[in-house]
Amino acid sequence: MSESDDQTETAEITIDDFAKVDLRIGTIRSAAPHPNADRLLVLEVDIGEPECRTLVAGIRDTYDVRNLVGQQIVVVANLKPAKLRGVESRGMLLAGRDETGLSVLAPGKRLLPGTRVR
């Protein structure tokens, strides 16, 4: 294991397990500070469905809401909804953190919202 790993071992999964995860490209349509949490943002994200999804993400320390609108991200679309400090989150964005900070994962080029990540 390299020093950049989380220092924790995880169980291997099969390709069938991975196929259960619905990863999609999303475009952030709005972003606002969470009203009840200092580290959370509430995002409205277009993932190619008729309605935008609300995602609650712990990225407020790193990202300014003014710079997020229009940005594309990778979303776990089939995660069970969860209430985070009173706001229901219907998905999760993917991000990585190392010694230099947090970075939200994004496609290398602009893609249509809802494009499946394979």
N, CA, C and O of each residue as an XYZ file, in Angstrom:
472
protein
N       0.833     -1.172      0.000
C       0.000      0.000      0.000
C       0.886      1.246      0.000
O       1.864      1.319      0.744
N       0.543      2.210     -0.827
C       1.351      3.426     -0.882
C       0.916      4.401      0.200
O      -0.134      4.234      0.820
N       1.737      5.419      0.417
C       1.421      6.411      1.443
C       0.183      7.229      1.099
O      -0.443      7.801      1.992
N      -0.184      7.294     -0.189
C      -1.354      8.075     -0.566
C      -2.655      7.320     -0.318
O      -3.729      7.919     -0.374
N      -2.583      6.023     -0.047
C      -3.790      5.265      0.267
C      -4.313      5.674      1.623
O      -3.602      6.296      2.412
N      -5.559      5.324      1.896
C      -6.198      5.685      3.162
C      -5.610      4.948      4.348
O      -6.031      5.195      5.478
N      -4.681      4.078      4.146
C      -4.065      3.285      5.206
C      -5.027      2.255      5.781
O      -4.778      1.711      6.857
N      -6.122      1.980      5.081
C      -7.039      0.931      5.500
C      -7.238     -0.025      4.339
O      -7.307      0.381      3.179
N      -7.327     -1.286      4.670
C      -7.556     -2.300      3.655
C      -9.057     -2.422      3.426
O      -9.840     -2.340      4.373
N      -9.454     -2.616      2.189
C     -10.861     -2.834      1.882
C     -10.998     -4.168      1.175
O     -10.074     -4.632      0.507
N     -12.151     -4.772      1.329
C     -12.413     -6.057      0.701
C     -12.527     -5.885     -0.813
O     -13.067     -4.891     -1.298
N     -12.019     -6.850     -1.536
C     -12.180     -6.820     -2.990
C     -13.630     -7.116     -3.339
O     -14.319     -7.851     -2.630
N     -14.079     -6.533     -4.440
C     -15.425     -6.802     -4.927
C     -15.329     -7.397     -6.322
O     -14.291     -7.306     -6.979
N     -16.411     -8.002     -6.764
C     -16.447     -8.557     -8.112
C     -16.931     -7.493     -9.086
O     -17.424     -6.444     -8.672
N     -16.790     -7.759    -10.363
C     -17.297     -6.845    -11.382
C     -18.812     -6.734    -11.268
O     -19.380     -5.684    -11.569
N     -19.477     -7.813    -10.832
C     -20.933     -7.765    -10.627
C     -21.293     -6.806     -9.496
O     -22.288     -6.087     -9.583
N     -20.483     -6.793     -8.429
C     -20.706     -5.842     -7.344
C     -20.558     -4.409     -7.851
O     -21.387     -3.550     -7.550
N     -19.515     -4.160     -8.608
C     -19.266     -2.815     -9.127
C     -20.379     -2.383    -10.076
O     -20.749     -1.209    -10.107
N     -20.913     -3.323    -10.847
C     -21.966     -3.001    -11.814
C     -23.236     -2.500    -11.125
O     -24.075     -1.878    -11.776
N     -23.392     -2.753     -9.844
C     -24.568     -2.282     -9.098
C     -24.512     -0.782     -8.823
O     -25.540     -0.170     -8.534
N     -23.339     -0.192     -8.908
C     -23.178      1.236     -8.621
C     -23.495      2.033     -9.885
O     -22.877      1.833    -10.930
N     -24.461      2.931     -9.773
C     -24.879      3.765    -10.892
C     -24.157      5.102    -10.807
O     -24.577      6.001    -10.078
N     -23.063      5.224    -11.561
C     -22.283      6.464    -11.597
C     -22.692      7.261    -12.825
O     -22.727      6.738    -13.938
N     -23.000      8.531    -12.607
C     -23.419      9.388    -13.717
C     -22.738     10.747    -13.639
O     -22.325     11.202    -12.573
N     -22.637     11.372    -14.794
C     -22.158     12.747    -14.859
C     -23.313     13.663    -14.474
O     -24.430     13.514    -14.969
N     -23.032     14.609    -13.589
C     -24.029     15.592    -13.190
C     -23.498     16.994    -13.400
O     -22.295     17.241    -13.307
N     -24.415     17.912    -13.686
C     -24.070     19.320    -13.817
C     -24.729     20.065    -12.663
O     -25.941     19.978    -12.468
N     -23.927     20.793    -11.904
C     -24.445     21.534    -10.752
C     -25.232     22.741    -11.254
O     -24.700     23.599    -11.959
N     -26.509     22.791    -10.875
C     -27.397     23.891    -11.286
C     -27.478     24.981    -10.229
O     -27.669     26.150    -10.562
N     -27.333     24.610     -8.946
C     -27.295     25.616     -7.885
C     -26.520     25.047     -6.706
O     -26.405     23.832     -6.539
N     -25.995     25.950     -5.898
C     -25.224     25.560     -4.711
C     -25.466     26.608     -3.637
O     -25.473     27.810     -3.902
N     -25.668     26.114     -2.403
C     -25.911     27.029     -1.287
C     -25.352     26.414     -0.014
O     -25.297     25.191      0.114
N     -24.939     27.250      0.925
C     -24.512     26.721      2.223
C     -25.683     25.996      2.894
O     -26.831     26.429      2.800
N     -25.381     24.909      3.558
C     -26.408     24.194      4.324
C     -26.827     25.085      5.486
O     -25.970     25.657      6.159
N     -28.134     25.216      5.735
C     -28.568     26.133      6.794
C     -28.224     25.674      8.210
O     -28.232     26.482      9.139
N     -27.920     24.381      8.386
C     -27.691     23.850      9.731
C     -26.323     23.192      9.913
O     -26.123     22.444     10.871
N     -25.375     23.461      9.004
C     -24.065     22.810      9.106
C     -22.997     23.676      8.453
O     -23.163     24.139      7.325
N     -21.910     23.887      9.165
C     -20.833     24.753      8.676
C     -20.006     24.154      7.548
O     -19.422     24.898      6.760
N     -19.941     22.835      7.449
C     -19.070     22.189      6.457
C     -19.804     21.642      5.244
O     -19.181     21.091      4.336
N     -21.127     21.789      5.222
C     -21.915     21.177      4.156
C     -22.448     22.210      3.173
O     -22.730     23.353      3.532
N     -22.579     21.772      1.913
C     -23.254     22.540      0.878
C     -24.449     21.743      0.398
O     -24.430     20.512      0.408
N     -25.487     22.446     -0.023
C     -26.652     21.821     -0.640
C     -26.587     22.137     -2.129
O     -26.614     23.301     -2.529
N     -26.502     21.092     -2.941
C     -26.366     21.233     -4.388
C     -27.614     20.722     -5.083
O     -28.192     19.719     -4.664
N     -28.031     21.394     -6.128
C     -29.055     20.883     -7.034
C     -28.310     20.467     -8.291
O     -27.647     21.279     -8.937
N     -28.433     19.173     -8.630
C     -27.610     18.602     -9.688
C     -28.485     17.944    -10.753
O     -29.370     17.148    -10.438
N     -28.229     18.283    -12.007
C     -28.901     17.668    -13.146
C     -28.136     16.400    -13.503
O     -26.977     16.459    -13.913
N     -28.802     15.240    -13.341
C     -28.169     13.977    -13.737
C     -28.964     13.302    -14.857
O     -28.982     12.077    -14.975
N     -29.623     14.133    -15.678
C     -30.325     13.621    -16.840
C     -31.720     13.101    -16.563
O     -32.291     12.397    -17.396
N     -32.280     13.431    -15.411
C     -33.642     13.043    -15.070
C     -34.545     14.271    -15.213
O     -34.045     15.391    -15.325
N     -35.878     14.076    -15.211
C     -36.767     15.242    -15.351
C     -36.562     16.304    -14.275
O     -36.714     17.494    -14.551
N     -36.220     15.894    -13.055
C     -35.998     16.832    -11.946
C     -34.540     16.761    -11.494
O     -33.915     15.702    -11.553
N     -34.011     17.883    -11.049
C     -32.661     17.881    -10.472
C     -32.670     17.110     -9.158
O     -33.706     17.002     -8.503
N     -31.523     16.580     -8.776
C     -31.354     15.890     -7.505
C     -30.715     16.836     -6.501
O     -29.851     17.640     -6.848
N     -31.154     16.728     -5.249
C     -30.505     17.453     -4.168
C     -29.415     16.562     -3.597
O     -29.670     15.418     -3.221
N     -28.199     17.091     -3.534
C     -27.079     16.395     -2.909
C     -26.543     17.279     -1.792
O     -26.400     18.489     -1.967
N     -26.250     16.687     -0.662
C     -25.599     17.391      0.430
C     -24.162     16.887      0.464
O     -23.923     15.683      0.550
N     -23.217     17.799      0.397
C     -21.811     17.411      0.285
C     -20.943     18.187      1.269
O     -21.141     19.385      1.470
N     -19.997     17.510      1.872
C     -19.079     18.113      2.833
C     -17.883     18.766      2.169
O     -16.737     18.405      2.436
N     -18.156     19.730      1.302
C     -17.083     20.381      0.540
C     -17.026     21.891      0.769
O     -16.303     22.598      0.067
N     -17.771     22.378      1.728
C     -17.875     23.835      1.954
C     -16.544     24.476      2.325
O     -16.306     25.636      1.988
N     -15.673     23.741      3.013
C     -14.365     24.286      3.392
C     -13.457     24.521      2.189
O     -12.521     25.317      2.258
N     -13.737     23.823      1.081
C     -12.844     23.860     -0.073
C     -13.418     24.615     -1.264
O     -12.681     25.255     -2.014
N     -14.741     24.538     -1.438
C     -15.363     25.095     -2.641
C     -16.278     26.260     -2.314
O     -17.067     26.204     -1.371
N     -16.160     27.321     -3.110
C     -17.006     28.507     -3.004
C     -18.252     28.265     -3.868
O     -18.130     27.892     -5.035
N     -19.432     28.474     -3.308
C     -20.667     28.212     -4.046
C     -20.731     28.992     -5.360
O     -21.332     28.521     -6.325
N     -20.132     30.155     -5.407
C     -20.168     30.975     -6.624
C     -19.427     30.333     -7.782
O     -19.698     30.649     -8.940
N     -18.480     29.420     -7.482
C     -17.690     28.787     -8.534
C     -18.201     27.403     -8.921
O     -17.654     26.782     -9.832
N     -19.230     26.910     -8.254
C     -19.706     25.550     -8.505
C     -20.773     25.443     -9.586
O     -20.833     24.436    -10.291
N     -21.609     26.457     -9.729
C     -22.698     26.384    -10.692
C     -22.126     26.204    -12.100
O     -21.259     26.959    -12.541
N     -22.638     25.181    -12.789
C     -22.167     24.865    -14.138
C     -21.079     23.816    -14.169
O     -20.798     23.247    -15.224
N     -20.458     23.548    -13.027
C     -19.401     22.533    -12.974
C     -19.997     21.137    -13.104
O     -21.118     20.883    -12.662
N     -19.237     20.245    -13.713
C     -19.670     18.856    -13.817
C     -18.952     18.009    -12.782
O     -17.790     18.246    -12.452
N     -19.682     17.004    -12.272
C     -19.180     16.124    -11.228
C     -19.587     14.693    -11.546
O     -20.387     14.445    -12.448
N     -19.023     13.754    -10.788
C     -19.425     12.354    -10.870
C     -20.307     12.069     -9.652
O     -19.932     12.365     -8.518
N     -21.490     11.487     -9.905
C     -22.494     11.263     -8.868
C     -22.810      9.779     -8.745
O     -22.977      9.087     -9.750
N     -22.893      9.291     -7.503
C     -23.452      7.964     -7.239
C     -24.958      8.181     -7.188
O     -25.481      8.736     -6.222
N     -25.655      7.735     -8.240
C     -27.075      8.052     -8.398
C     -28.006      7.087     -7.674
O     -29.153      7.436     -7.396
N     -27.538      5.887     -7.365
C     -28.439      4.909     -6.752
C     -28.144      4.663     -5.278
O     -28.463      3.601     -4.742
N     -27.539      5.643     -4.629
C     -27.327      5.565     -3.191
C     -28.648      5.827     -2.482
O     -29.404      6.714     -2.878
N     -28.924      5.066     -1.447
C     -30.147      5.253     -0.683
C     -30.174      6.678     -0.129
O     -29.181      7.123      0.445
N     -31.302      7.415     -0.286
C     -31.386      8.779      0.251
C     -31.113      8.812      1.752
O     -31.438      7.875      2.480
N     -30.510      9.912      2.196
C     -30.199     10.084      3.620
C     -30.451     11.531      4.004
O     -30.177     12.447      3.228
N     -30.977     11.731      5.209
C     -31.166     13.094      5.723
C     -29.899     13.520      6.438
O     -29.448     12.857      7.372
N     -29.327     14.632      5.993
C     -28.122     15.188      6.603
C     -28.466     16.547      7.181
O     -28.663     17.521      6.454
N     -28.535     16.592      8.504
C     -28.885     17.828      9.217
C     -30.191     18.422      8.709
O     -30.316     19.638      8.564
N     -31.170     17.547      8.439
C     -32.501     18.001      8.055
C     -32.756     18.145      6.572
O     -33.887     18.430      6.177
N     -31.736     17.957      5.722
C     -31.913     18.060      4.273
C     -31.677     16.677      3.670
O     -30.654     16.044      3.933
N     -32.637     16.209      2.851
C     -32.489     14.899      2.226
C     -31.522     14.976      1.049
O     -31.684     15.795      0.145
N     -30.518     14.111      1.080
C     -29.535     13.999      0.009
C     -29.887     12.769     -0.817
O     -30.033     11.674     -0.274
N     -30.023     12.949     -2.138
C     -30.421     11.867     -3.024
C     -29.296     11.482     -3.971
O     -29.476     11.436     -5.188
N     -28.133     11.207     -3.395
C     -26.962     10.824     -4.162
C     -25.717     11.293     -3.444
O     -25.792     11.886     -2.367
N     -24.573     11.024     -4.045
C     -23.295     11.433     -3.460
C     -22.341     11.807     -4.589
O     -22.232     11.101     -5.591
N     -21.659     12.922     -4.407
C     -20.615     13.249     -5.372
C     -19.337     12.525     -4.972
O     -19.138     12.205     -3.800
N     -18.484     12.272     -5.934
C     -17.206     11.616     -5.659
C     -16.110     12.654     -5.561
O     -16.064     13.604     -6.342
N     -15.220     12.463     -4.587
C     -14.103     13.382     -4.372
C     -12.941     12.595     -3.788
O     -13.126     11.512     -3.232
N     -11.777     13.135     -3.916
C     -10.585     12.549     -3.311
C      -9.888     13.587     -2.456
O      -9.996     14.790     -2.696
N      -9.174     13.105     -1.455
C      -8.432     14.011     -0.574
C      -7.031     13.454     -0.378
O      -6.850     12.261     -0.136
N      -6.054     14.327     -0.487
C      -4.678     13.970     -0.146
C      -4.077     15.104      0.670
O      -4.806     15.964      1.165
N      -2.764     15.115      0.814
C      -2.132     16.135      1.642
C      -2.293     17.554      1.097
O      -2.100     18.524      1.828
N      -2.650     17.680     -0.198
C      -2.846     19.004     -0.780
C      -4.279     19.496     -0.661
O      -4.556     20.666     -0.925
N      -5.195     18.615     -0.265
C      -6.578     19.037     -0.085
C      -7.570     18.141     -0.782
O      -7.256     17.017     -1.172
N      -8.773     18.659     -0.932
C      -9.913     17.939     -1.488
C     -10.097     18.315     -2.947
O      -9.898     19.469     -3.327
N     -10.478     17.336     -3.769
C     -10.777     17.602     -5.167
C     -11.983     16.776     -5.579
O     -11.986     15.552     -5.451
N     -13.005     17.457     -6.075
C     -14.186     16.782     -6.579
C     -13.842     16.191     -7.942
O     -13.203     16.844     -8.768
N     -14.276     14.934     -8.174
C     -14.003     14.284     -9.448
C     -14.904     14.849    -10.534
O     -16.092     15.087    -10.317
N     -14.314     15.060    -11.712
C     -15.041     15.638    -12.842
C     -14.572     14.963    -14.123
O     -13.451     14.458    -14.185
N     -15.425     14.951    -15.147
C     -14.992     14.367    -16.420
C     -13.906     15.231    -17.061
O     -13.798     16.426    -16.786
N     -13.116     14.608    -17.911
C     -12.043     15.320    -18.593
C     -12.531     16.258    -19.676
O     -11.807     17.167    -20.082
N     -13.747     16.051    -20.148
C     -14.376     16.955    -21.114
C     -15.849     17.053    -20.774
O     -16.378     16.212    -20.047
N     -16.508     18.062    -21.287
C     -17.927     18.281    -20.999
C     -18.754     17.155    -21.605
O     -18.592     16.816    -22.777
N     -19.648     16.574    -20.789
C     -20.526     15.501    -21.220
C     -21.965     15.871    -20.887
O     -22.206     16.764    -20.074
N     -22.908     15.200    -21.502
C     -24.313     15.449    -21.208
C     -24.637     14.976    -19.795
O     -24.168     13.916    -19.380
N     -25.433     15.745    -19.048
C     -25.861     15.271    -17.738
C     -26.572     13.927    -17.864
O     -27.393     13.725    -18.758
N     -26.246     13.018    -16.960
C     -26.828     11.684    -17.001
C     -25.971     10.654    -17.703
O     -26.268      9.460    -17.651
N     -24.904     11.101    -18.365
C     -24.010     10.150    -19.033
C     -23.490      9.173    -17.989
O     -23.011      9.579    -16.931
N     -23.585      7.883    -18.293
C     -23.133      6.857    -17.361
C     -21.606      6.761    -17.373
O     -20.968      6.834    -18.423
N     -21.050      6.596    -16.195
C     -19.601      6.401    -16.040
C     -19.369      4.905    -16.012
O     -20.002      4.188    -15.237
N     -18.486      4.441    -16.832
C     -18.212      2.993    -16.920
C     -16.761      2.715    -16.633
O     -16.337      1.560    -16.659
